[in-house]
Amino acid sequence: MDEQTFTPEESLKIINKAILNFKVNYRESSHVFLLFGWLLALASFSNFIALKVLHAKEAYELMGLYSFSIWGIFAVIGFIALFFIVRREKKYKKVYSHIDGYVNKLWWVTLVAFFVAIFICIKLEIAPPTIMMLIAGIATATTGFLIKFRPLIIGGMAFFIFSIVTIFVPNEYSALIVCVAVIFGYIIPGYILKSAKE
Amino acid sequence: MYSDLDPMIHSPLRLTIISMLMASEKVEFTHIMEETKAAAGNISIQIKNLEDAGYIKVEKTFKNNYPKTLLSITNKGVKAFEIYVKNLKKYIYPK
């Protein structure tokens, strides 16, 4: 196309083409949801099993330390794996969308909210699952709305429902509810996202 | 010929680059090459022109010891693009 004879109509075509061709592939994000989905499911399920195996009194005495260490181990594994996933993504990524930026910021703020919530729960001596699932639900549903991916929106809503459920069941079952919530909130949407077309 | 249209934007390659940057936060140089099928030298010249005009920002980093060039649009570039589109409409849809 010659610069001298370049018409406004051709100009409009170029703008339309550039904007229509802009497609972001969010399949890569499925790795993060699956990683944390499986880690959280395993951590919460092992917490539940430990409570059941050790039974009431001893379990509750040991649980504080046990929970802390099991969640700590899974968190460390998660963040190490996340570091490598992000590094790999950066290696192949050529286009950084505005939505990428919003989603990243959303999850960093969510991470801070998780730590604040843990601190509040310890201080007030309340079980963390209810409030943690509420926060996870906000971030998951918002991510779903941002990337226009319905399974994540539904996953976020599932976190809200399971967050309410924890209020009505005995404390020992709340870990099992977290496990189920994570399956609906992260694992199922993660696999659907992974299998989505480019 | 089209005096209302910013000459810095009203060029096929520069307009493609600016439009791509309007749609995203950052774009790598190699992606622009793949999308436009233009020669690297030509793209570099147009990028330099746009950068000198203050319309885009160029970040040069390294990825596995290879240079990586990331481009993003500046506020001045966004403003110029909006005015360009506004003026473009006058030609396409004259009253």
Interface residues (C-beta under 8 A of the other chain):
Chain A: M1 E3 Q4 F6 P8 E9 E10 S11 L12 I14 I15 K17 A18 I19 N21 F22 K90 K91 K93 K94 V95 Y96 S97 H98 D100 G101
Chain B: M1 Y2 L5 H10 S11 P12 L15 T16 S19 M20 M22 A23 S24 E25 K26 V27 E28 T30 H31 E35 K63 N64 L70 V85 L88 Y91 I92
